[in-house]
Amino acid sequence: MKELFLYHYWLIKLLAISFLAFVFLIKIVVLLWCTPRRIEHHFSKQGIRGPPYRFFIGNVKEIVEMMLKASSQPMPFSHNILPRVLSFYHHWKKIYGATFLVWFGPTVRLTVSDPDLIREIFTSKSELYEKVEAHPLVKQLEGDGLLSLKGEKWARHRKIITPTFHMENLKLLVPVVAKSATDMVEKWSAMTNSDEVEIDVCEWFQTLTEDVITRTVFGSSYEDGKAIFQLQAQQMVLAAVAFRRVLIPGYRFLPTKRNINSWRLDKEIKKSLMKLIERRKGEIEH
């Protein structure tokens, strides 16, 4: 009798586990295959297509390959930087038109380039277009900015930041921008000892941008602000690597070398920013 009871007990337990595993498998199939196919079919009826969805990885493999190929080639002497910075968009736009679907894993993105349609999305119908959740490492770099916030929190942050960009406030920044630009030109002039000199304009303008931001935001804490930019540059490299990969849920919590380095950078950046904020508050109060 006891053996029969144990037999039924383990049989029921095995059936329950098998049922749960089956339900989990069905959900995975629906999430990673059925839903993407249904979305593709829905948009195809409206004439919107895109590169075909691949199970689990979407179009990430093609995107990474095209971006690596574009970045490995010399830059042409042209102002058209689209083939280099968004090589996958440049390539697929010629095939599928200005509006098409792109898959980042099982997450779909509707790519739009028509100015009138973009204006409509951002102004009159912004509430109908849900923002895609950024990769955790990318969000760690961006923070809670207007690009990622939604709803009331987005409205509150936008209300806070809007006065900063009023024309009268921007005019106050002109002397700071002019000084940084003048300093850069003077350094260029000091380099022209010969008839010709080669300048990496990209690096110089990145430095100029950092210089202007640190002087306007951090004031007397200029050098500390530059140090934060250097930490963020390291974090940006990690975010760029993460952006090229399919997000595996829970992977960011594993103590891998890259994750540990990312945690360290994030902690140092937050600590440095809080230190600067407290210092600026002290300067204002006195």
C-alpha positions, 0 to 999 in steps of 0.5 A: 500500500505504501509503495502504491502511494509513493508511486502515485505521489511521484507520478503526480509530481512528475506530471505536474513538473512536465505540465509546467515545463510544457507551459513554459515551453509554449510561452517561449515559443509564443514569445520568440516565434509566434508573436514576431511572426504575427507582428510581421504579418500585421505590418506586411498587410500595410505594406511595411516589411523589413529583413526577416526575423530570425529565431531569438536573435532577430537581425542582430547578427546582420546589424553587427556584421554591417556595422563592423564592416563599415567601421573597418573601412576608411571614411570617404571624403563626404558629408554623407556619414549615414553608410558608416554610422547606420550602415544597416539602415542605409542598406535596408532602406534601399531594399524596403523603403524609408519605413521598415521593421528591424528586430533586436532579438524578439523586440521589433522596432519601426524605423521611420525617416519621413520628417512629417511622420516623425513630427507627428510621432513626437508631437501630436501622437507621442502617447501612442508610440511606446518607447523601447526599453533600452539595454540595461548597460545602455540605460546605465550610461544614459540614466533617467533622461528624456530619451528613456522616460515615459508618462508623468515622469517624462513630463516632469523632467521635460518641464524642469529642463525646458527653461535651460534652453530658452534663448535668453539662457542660451545667450549666457553660454556664448562667452563660455563656448567662444572661449573654448573654441578660441582655445582650440583654434589657438592650439591648432595654430601652435601646431602649424610649424610646417606648411601642412598639419594633419588634425583628427577633427573628430577627437578635437571636437569631442574634446571641445564638447566636453570642455564646454559642458564641464565649464558650463555645468561644473564651473570651478570643478572643471577638472573633476568634470573632465574625469567623469567624462573619461569614466563615461567614455569607458562605460560607453565602450561597454554599452556599445559592446552590449548593444551588439548582442542579444540581451539574455535576461539576468545575464547583467547580474552575473559577476563576469569581468565585463559586468564587474567593470561596469558596476565599478564605473557606475559606482565611481561616476555616481560618487563623483557626480554627487561630490560635484553636486554638493560642492556646487550647492555649497558654492551657491549657498556661500 
